[in-house]
Every structure is written in C-alpha cells, then in structure tokens.
C-alpha cells in the first residue's frame, strides 16, 4: 500500500470508534476511583499514609505482573477476549471493594483491578494499532489516548460529584458499572488478529519495547509524580480548588491530542517525543522555580502538552517494524513501564519531597525528564533498529510488516 493510499484509508471507522467508546467508559471508571481510594483507606479503613501507599501501589503490582503475559495471550487468542474479560474483572473487583471492611481485603481487590487493567489495556491498545494503517498508527494511538487520558482526567471530577463528601458506596457502584459497561461495549468489537498467522513463540519480555519503555517511565516519573502531589502543593501557592487545575490539565490534553493527532506520524516519533519531553521538562522547571499561581498554571499547561505526545510517540518507536503476530507482546512489555512509573513515581517524589520540598522534588524529577530527552536524541530509544531505513526521526512510515502466512491458506483469502 502506498503512502497516498494509506492516508486516504479511513481510520475513524465504526469498528475503531467502538474500541474508543469501550476505552472511555473503562477509564472513566478508573479515573473516578483515583481521588476516592486514598480517602477511603485513610478515613474509613484508618490505614494512614502507609496504607494509602500500599493500596495505590497494589494496583500497579497487579498490572505489572500480568502485562507481558497479557500480550502473549492477545497474540495467541486475540485482542477482543482481553478487552471483554479485563473490563469484567475490573468491574467485579470494584463492586467487591465496596463490601470489604479491612485494608488487607481492599489490597487484594486492588491487585485484582490491576490484573484486569493489564488485560484490557493491552487488548484495547493492540486492537487500535491493528485497525490503523501503518502510516497512521501514531494518529490512531493519539485517538486511543484521548479515551485513556480523557477518562483519567474527567473521571476524578465525576468521582468527586458522586462521592459528595462521604458516599463511598455510590462511587464503587458507579465505577463498577462503568467498567462492566466497557466489557459490554467490547462485545460489539470484532477480532483483529489475523487467523492465517502462525503462532510465533515470542519472548515474554519483548526486547523491542525495553528502551522506548525506559524513556516512557523516566518521563512519567516527572509527569505522574507532579499529578500525585498537585493536590498537596497547590494550596501552598493559594489554590484550594484542585479540581479546577485537573480540569485545565484534562482540557489541554484533549485539545492537543485531538487537534494534533497526526503530528507523531508527520514529525516522526523521535521529533514528537522530543517535543513531549521538552515541554514536560520546562513545565516542571517552571513549577519548581516560580512559587505562585501563574507559574503553577503555566507549568500545568506545559506538562499537559508534554503528556499529550508522549505515549503515541514512544509507542511508535516500540512498534517500528514489529510483525503482527508479535504486536501484543510488544504492547504488553511497553505498557508495563507505564504501570511501573505510575506505581513508583508517587513513592519516589514523596521521598524527595520529604527530604527537600515539593518544589525541590519537582526540580529533581525535571532533571530525570531531561535525561530521558537527551537519551532519546542520542538514539537510545531506537537502539534495536538494524536496517538502513530504520530512521523514525524523519517522519517516514514504517516499512511493510513481514507476516508469516499459514502455508495451507493462500494469502489474501483468509
């Protein structure tokens, strides 16, 4: 297929939009829980700060453990089953969370939510890339990330409204129903794994995803660490309505991703990733340097711009030249770095803040983001490429995928 043909091939098809709709419902459920779980642990279960950290980290633990395995399952049995089963597990575990009355049992349900999250996220992300023409894959991931970050940005607002100070049971029920709704929507999807492809025994950890995943994690330490401690830092500069700050962040992310969805494909993942990391670095530096409301708002906007291009760009690096039968494993490995950073960034930034201050912690993780930017520019993220045309910095599309056809089925007849 030529570049012109790929560019004309429709992307926002009904099949594509069904996956997006399922993802939005799912991530609204997760987002609604983000501001509620810490308070539930602290105020209802008397878990204290340590208990909050354990409960929040348990989710990441479950997701990290199953991400690579989920990729293998998706490559062998298909992406659709991952979405249906994963969202259903999350829905059930969230509903059960409202019934437990001790921290250990809540931690078990949070691990279960993490396991379901691993299945759903890998299934949805892989299906989105399956449905996209190669030269529009970055655009497809950008639209998918609208569902991801849109849910995580506006879900907390929904959770706060339903909570209304102390109605935790309402939040558990709402979030559980949203996740189960995502599973029902996923029933309307059609499998995208090509039945004519032979099974390839890919490694559990896909090496193609390790370097891009490392850059993702380094940058997310700054972005997610800032988000975790924003509610505690904002009052220091005179902003008590933290929900408004998250709303600003979410609106910027959605606007940039919708209006600039094609930029990762046009610019190439290395240039788009550099813009992302550069914006996040400057934003964190501004927040660390200016202890006032304008500085905080400017930093939020810049960090939001940085997070907008981060995942699509680095995902393109991870998937460059990867055959269809290995795509799920690469997505699983790559997204495990997302969970690692999400689970550990709060702990790391918290320790740094205790040793210095919030501004000091933001300044230090800004240095980590700068390190990721320098590594990306040095070619670290594309270190597994060997071909003369593997130069994803020039905005050119990936080379055609090499697939393994079943010798018993003629190509193009499946």
KELO-992125 format. One line per 10 residues: number of its first residue (from 1); their letters; for each residue x, y, z of C-alpha. Coordinates in nm, 3 decimals. Layout:
// KELO-992125
NUM) A) X:Y:Z ~ ...
// end
This chain:
// KELO-992125
1) XXXXXXXXXX) 0.000:0.000:0.000 ~ 0.138:0.341:-0.097 ~ 0.156:0.636:0.143 ~ -0.119:0.816:-0.051 ~ -0.346:0.512:-0.033 ~ -0.282:0.471:0.341 ~ -0.353:0.837:0.403 ~ -0.690:0.804:0.226 ~ -0.785:0.482:0.402 ~ -1.048:0.565:0.668
11) XXXXXXXXXX) -0.936:0.548:1.029 ~ -1.242:0.653:1.231 ~ -1.448:0.353:1.125 ~ -1.735:0.210:1.335 ~ -1.505:-0.072:1.450 ~ -1.244:0.183:1.561 ~ -1.499:0.400:1.741 ~ -1.642:0.103:1.932 ~ -1.297:0.037:2.081 ~ -1.264:0.405:2.171
21) XXXXXXXXXX) -1.609:0.405:2.337 ~ -1.523:0.097:2.542 ~ -1.195:0.256:2.649 ~ -1.360:0.582:2.751 ~ -1.615:0.404:2.971 ~ -1.339:0.193:3.124 ~ -1.100:0.478:3.202 ~ -1.379:0.694:3.341 ~ -1.426:0.414:3.595 ~ -1.057:0.411:3.687
31) XXXXXXXXXX) -1.038:0.790:3.696 ~ -1.339:0.815:3.927 ~ -1.157:0.597:4.181 ~ -0.830:0.793:4.184 ~ -0.932:1.066:4.432 ~ -1.161:0.834:4.630 ~ -0.944:0.533:4.716 ~ -0.684:0.729:4.921 ~ -0.956:0.896:5.131 ~ -1.144:0.568:5.173
41) XXXXXXXXXX) -0.830:0.399:5.303 ~ -0.745:0.689:5.534 ~ -1.088:0.787:5.668 ~ -1.291:0.467:5.655 ~ -1.030:0.193:5.698 ~ -0.790:0.401:5.915 ~ -0.499:0.290:5.700 ~ -0.294:0.611:5.730 ~ -0.034:0.726:5.480 ~ 0.133:0.384:5.466
51) XXXXXXXXXX) -0.197:0.215:5.398 ~ -0.275:0.462:5.122 ~ 0.059:0.390:4.958 ~ 0.006:0.014:4.980 ~ -0.347:0.030:4.838 ~ -0.247:0.255:4.549 ~ 0.067:0.054:4.474 ~ -0.122:-0.278:4.480 ~ -0.298:-0.179:4.159 ~ 0.032:-0.122:3.982
61) XXXXXXXXXX) 0.168:-0.452:4.117 ~ -0.117:-0.650:3.966 ~ -0.086:-0.470:3.633 ~ 0.292:-0.503:3.606 ~ 0.283:-0.876:3.677 ~ 0.028:-0.955:3.406 ~ 0.111:-0.701:3.130 ~ 0.369:-0.913:2.941 ~ 0.159:-1.229:2.987 ~ -0.146:-1.042:2.858
71) XXXXXXXXXX) 0.049:-0.959:2.544 ~ 0.121:-1.326:2.483 ~ -0.246:-1.414:2.541 ~ -0.352:-1.147:2.294 ~ -0.109:-1.270:2.030 ~ -0.232:-1.627:2.065 ~ -0.606:-1.598:2.134 ~ -0.693:-1.248:2.015 ~ -0.738:-0.894:2.144 ~ -1.117:-0.900:2.189
81) XXXXXXXXXX) -1.113:-1.153:2.472 ~ -0.864:-0.938:2.663 ~ -1.094:-0.636:2.649 ~ -1.409:-0.825:2.747 ~ -1.258:-1.028:3.030 ~ -1.030:-0.749:3.158 ~ -1.308:-0.492:3.194 ~ -1.537:-0.751:3.353 ~ -1.273:-0.840:3.613 ~ -1.223:-0.472:3.697
91) XXXXXXXXXX) -1.598:-0.415:3.729 ~ -1.646:-0.709:3.965 ~ -1.342:-0.623:4.176 ~ -1.453:-0.260:4.212 ~ -1.801:-0.365:4.323 ~ -1.648:-0.606:4.575 ~ -1.426:-0.323:4.705 ~ -1.735:-0.152:4.843 ~ -1.812:-0.460:5.055 ~ -1.476:-0.506:5.228
101) XXXXXXXXXX) -1.410:-0.350:5.566 ~ -1.039:-0.413:5.620 ~ -0.728:-0.290:5.441 ~ -0.583:-0.635:5.351 ~ -0.900:-0.733:5.164 ~ -0.910:-0.398:4.986 ~ -0.549:-0.452:4.879 ~ -0.649:-0.789:4.731 ~ -0.928:-0.627:4.531 ~ -0.686:-0.359:4.411
111) XXXXXXXXXX) -0.447:-0.628:4.289 ~ -0.743:-0.783:4.107 ~ -0.824:-0.448:3.947 ~ -0.461:-0.427:3.832 ~ -0.481:-0.772:3.674 ~ -0.796:-0.678:3.486 ~ -0.639:-0.348:3.381 ~ -0.343:-0.532:3.229 ~ -0.574:-0.743:3.013 ~ -0.800:-0.460:2.898
121) XXXXXXXXXX) -0.528:-0.206:2.824 ~ -0.315:-0.445:2.621 ~ -0.618:-0.573:2.431 ~ -0.754:-0.227:2.351 ~ -0.419:-0.074:2.256 ~ -0.324:-0.366:2.033 ~ -0.663:-0.368:1.862 ~ -0.634:0.005:1.792 ~ -0.296:-0.043:1.622 ~ -0.433:-0.343:1.431
131) XXXXXXXXXX) -0.713:-0.129:1.288 ~ -0.484:0.155:1.177 ~ -0.288:0.184:0.851 ~ 0.084:0.172:0.926 ~ 0.142:0.535:0.828 ~ -0.146:0.650:1.053 ~ -0.062:0.439:1.356 ~ 0.052:0.738:1.561 ~ -0.276:0.914:1.485 ~ -0.467:0.605:1.595
141) XXXXXXXXXX) -0.278:0.582:1.925 ~ -0.343:0.955:1.978 ~ -0.719:0.900:1.948 ~ -0.696:0.598:2.178 ~ -0.507:0.806:2.432 ~ -0.793:1.059:2.422 ~ -1.007:0.785:2.576 ~ -0.732:0.694:2.823 ~ -0.641:1.043:2.941 ~ -0.992:1.181:2.894
151) XXXXXXXXXX) -1.123:0.918:3.135 ~ -0.837:0.968:3.381 ~ -0.877:1.349:3.364 ~ -1.256:1.379:3.389 ~ -1.319:1.061:3.590 ~ -1.195:1.227:3.913 ~ -1.444:1.512:3.861 ~ -1.721:1.255:3.824 ~ -1.598:1.065:4.129 ~ -1.595:1.380:4.342
161) XXXXXXXXXX) -1.951:1.468:4.236 ~ -2.084:1.122:4.321 ~ -1.885:1.099:4.645 ~ -2.035:1.424:4.779 ~ -1.802:1.409:5.082 ~ -1.882:1.062:5.216 ~ -2.098:0.846:4.984 ~ -1.827:0.594:4.903 ~ -2.070:0.315:4.816 ~ -2.214:0.525:4.535
171) XXXXXXXXXX) -1.868:0.567:4.385 ~ -1.792:0.195:4.400 ~ -2.124:0.113:4.230 ~ -2.086:0.381:3.962 ~ -1.726:0.287:3.880 ~ -1.806:-0.083:3.877 ~ -2.100:-0.028:3.639 ~ -1.884:0.185:3.407 ~ -1.623:-0.094:3.389 ~ -1.889:-0.358:3.326
181) XXXXXXXXXX) -2.035:-0.127:3.061 ~ -1.694:-0.119:2.893 ~ -1.699:-0.500:2.885 ~ -2.045:-0.500:2.727 ~ -1.936:-0.247:2.463 ~ -1.632:-0.463:2.390 ~ -1.870:-0.746:2.299 ~ -1.954:-0.540:1.989 ~ -1.591:-0.543:1.870 ~ -1.462:-0.785:1.607
191) XXXXXXXXXX) -1.136:-0.971:1.643 ~ -0.841:-0.815:1.461 ~ -0.580:-1.088:1.499 ~ -0.528:-1.242:1.156 ~ -0.635:-1.610:1.170 ~ -0.387:-1.704:0.896 ~ -0.085:-1.611:1.107 ~ 0.106:-1.894:1.264 ~ 0.181:-1.869:1.633 ~ 0.522:-1.721:1.699
201) XXXXXXXXXX) 0.682:-1.806:2.030 ~ 0.779:-1.453:2.119 ~ 0.973:-1.385:2.435 ~ 0.771:-1.294:2.743 ~ 0.961:-0.964:2.759 ~ 0.978:-0.808:2.413 ~ 1.321:-0.651:2.380 ~ 1.197:-0.404:2.117 ~ 0.995:-0.229:2.389 ~ 1.260:-0.203:2.661
211) XXXXXXXXXX) 1.440:0.114:2.551 ~ 1.128:0.311:2.450 ~ 0.963:0.186:2.770 ~ 1.256:0.310:2.978 ~ 1.221:0.658:2.826 ~ 0.846:0.645:2.893 ~ 0.900:0.556:3.259 ~ 1.165:0.826:3.311 ~ 0.934:1.095:3.173 ~ 0.631:0.969:3.362
221) XXXXXXXXXX) 0.821:0.990:3.689 ~ 0.802:1.365:3.642 ~ 0.453:1.391:3.494 ~ 0.272:1.144:3.723 ~ 0.474:1.245:4.030 ~ 0.361:1.603:3.975 ~ -0.003:1.494:3.938 ~ 0.005:1.287:4.259 ~ 0.129:1.574:4.473 ~ -0.050:1.857:4.297
231) XXXXXXXXXX) -0.340:1.847:4.550 ~ -0.091:1.898:4.834 ~ 0.126:2.157:4.660 ~ -0.148:2.378:4.511 ~ -0.273:2.515:4.848 ~ 0.081:2.634:4.922 ~ 0.052:2.883:4.634 ~ -0.306:2.980:4.717 ~ -0.515:2.742:4.503 ~ -0.768:2.541:4.704
241) XXXXXXXXXX) -0.988:2.424:4.415 ~ -0.761:2.148:4.288 ~ -1.040:2.005:4.076 ~ -1.020:2.314:3.855 ~ -0.648:2.253:3.799 ~ -0.712:1.894:3.691 ~ -0.987:2.021:3.463 ~ -0.741:2.261:3.296 ~ -0.494:1.977:3.258 ~ -0.756:1.747:3.105
251) XXXXXXXXXX) -0.887:2.008:2.862 ~ -0.534:2.086:2.735 ~ -0.455:1.717:2.689 ~ -0.775:1.651:2.497 ~ -0.737:1.962:2.280 ~ -0.376:1.886:2.187 ~ -0.444:1.520:2.117 ~ -0.750:1.587:1.903 ~ -0.601:1.878:1.709 ~ -0.252:1.730:1.686
261) XXXXXXXXXX) -0.342:1.363:1.646 ~ -0.147:1.336:1.318 ~ 0.169:1.506:1.442 ~ 0.351:1.193:1.567 ~ 0.311:1.043:1.217 ~ 0.404:1.369:1.041 ~ 0.702:1.462:1.259 ~ 0.821:1.111:1.332 ~ 0.830:0.961:1.682 ~ 1.174:1.095:1.771
271) XXXXXXXXXX) 1.087:1.458:1.699 ~ 0.739:1.431:1.852 ~ 0.887:1.258:2.157 ~ 1.146:1.533:2.192 ~ 0.872:1.796:2.192 ~ 0.685:1.599:2.457 ~ 0.983:1.557:2.689 ~ 1.099:1.914:2.631 ~ 0.757:2.056:2.725 ~ 0.734:1.836:3.036
281) XXXXXXXXXX) 1.086:1.933:3.144 ~ 1.021:2.307:3.105 ~ 0.683:2.276:3.279 ~ 0.830:2.101:3.583 ~ 1.114:2.353:3.592 ~ 0.867:2.643:3.585 ~ 0.665:2.495:3.874 ~ 0.983:2.433:4.074 ~ 1.116:2.785:4.009 ~ 0.803:3.002:4.040
291) XXXXXXXXXX) 0.614:2.969:4.366 ~ 0.296:3.144:4.250 ~ -0.034:3.081:4.071 ~ 0.078:3.196:3.721 ~ 0.382:2.970:3.743 ~ 0.166:2.675:3.851 ~ -0.083:2.729:3.568 ~ 0.191:2.772:3.309 ~ 0.358:2.456:3.434 ~ 0.034:2.259:3.419
301) XXXXXXXXXX) -0.027:2.363:3.058 ~ 0.328:2.270:2.953 ~ 0.320:1.937:3.136 ~ -0.018:1.860:2.977 ~ 0.128:1.931:2.632 ~ 0.418:1.702:2.716 ~ 0.193:1.414:2.822 ~ -0.017:1.459:2.507 ~ 0.255:1.342:2.268 ~ 0.449:1.113:2.499
311) XXXXXXXXXX) 0.269:0.780:2.472 ~ 0.188:0.788:2.097 ~ 0.545:0.885:2.005 ~ 0.722:0.623:2.214 ~ 0.467:0.359:2.121 ~ 0.560:0.420:1.756 ~ 0.925:0.361:1.843 ~ 0.839:0.037:2.020 ~ 0.620:-0.091:1.732 ~ 0.851:0.013:1.448
321) XXXXXXXXXX) 0.898:-0.286:1.218 ~ 0.720:-0.528:1.454 ~ 0.520:-0.803:1.281 ~ 0.153:-0.852:1.357 ~ 0.194:-1.176:1.547 ~ 0.433:-1.010:1.796 ~ 0.247:-0.683:1.838 ~ 0.057:-0.783:2.153 ~ 0.376:-0.887:2.332 ~ 0.544:-0.557:2.246
331) XXXXXXXXXX) 0.244:-0.357:2.368 ~ 0.234:-0.563:2.689 ~ 0.601:-0.506:2.766 ~ 0.591:-0.138:2.674 ~ 0.283:-0.063:2.884 ~ 0.436:-0.240:3.185 ~ 0.675:0.054:3.207 ~ 0.367:0.278:3.225 ~ 0.245:0.084:3.530 ~ 0.589:0.081:3.690
341) XXXXXXXXXX) 0.620:0.458:3.667 ~ 0.261:0.509:3.780 ~ 0.315:0.290:4.087 ~ 0.659:0.415:4.187 ~ 0.653:0.784:4.095 ~ 0.441:0.877:4.395 ~ 0.677:0.695:4.632 ~ 0.989:0.847:4.477 ~ 0.853:1.203:4.462 ~ 0.717:1.165:4.814
351) XXXXXXXXXX) 1.059:1.070:4.949 ~ 1.222:1.356:4.758 ~ 0.962:1.600:4.891 ~ 1.023:1.481:5.247 ~ 1.398:1.531:5.205 ~ 1.369:1.869:5.031 ~ 1.029:2.021:4.945 ~ 0.763:1.982:4.678 ~ 0.945:2.235:4.461 ~ 1.273:2.055:4.522
361) XXXXXXXXXX) 1.116:1.722:4.426 ~ 0.969:1.869:4.108 ~ 1.308:2.012:4.018 ~ 1.482:1.678:4.066 ~ 1.233:1.482:3.852 ~ 1.261:1.757:3.590 ~ 1.625:1.652:3.568 ~ 1.515:1.291:3.513 ~ 1.291:1.404:3.225 ~ 1.581:1.600:3.078
371) XXXXXXXXXX) 1.790:1.283:3.096 ~ 1.521:1.097:2.901 ~ 1.523:1.372:2.637 ~ 1.899:1.353:2.596 ~ 1.885:0.973:2.568 ~ 1.615:0.996:2.303 ~ 1.814:1.248:2.099 ~ 2.121:1.024:2.124 ~ 1.932:0.738:1.958 ~ 1.884:0.529:2.273
381) XXXXXXXXXX) 1.514:0.470:2.208 ~ 1.576:0.318:1.866 ~ 1.873:0.105:1.959 ~ 1.711:-0.218:1.836 ~ 1.686:-0.099:1.474 ~ 1.932:-0.251:1.232 ~ 1.802:-0.169:0.884 ~ 1.931:0.125:0.679 ~ 1.578:0.270:0.663 ~ 1.507:0.244:1.035
391) XXXXXXXXXX) 1.522:0.616:1.094 ~ 1.193:0.706:1.264 ~ 1.316:1.063:1.313 ~ 1.234:1.164:0.957 ~ 0.860:1.116:0.980 ~ 0.863:0.839:0.720 ~ 0.624:0.547:0.769 ~ 0.736:0.210:0.893 ~ 0.845:-0.049:0.637 ~ 0.578:-0.306:0.545
401) XXXXXXXXXX) 0.515:-0.562:0.815 ~ 0.652:-0.908:0.749 ~ 0.394:-1.166:0.845 ~ 0.409:-1.543:0.849 ~ 0.132:-1.693:0.642 ~ -0.008:-2.039:0.709 ~ 0.110:-2.248:0.410 ~ -0.228:-2.415:0.398 ~ -0.410:-2.088:0.330 ~ -0.347:-1.876:0.023
411) XXXX) -0.252:-1.517:0.106 ~ -0.544:-1.280:0.092 ~ -0.812:-1.549:0.120 ~ -0.849:-1.554:0.497
// end
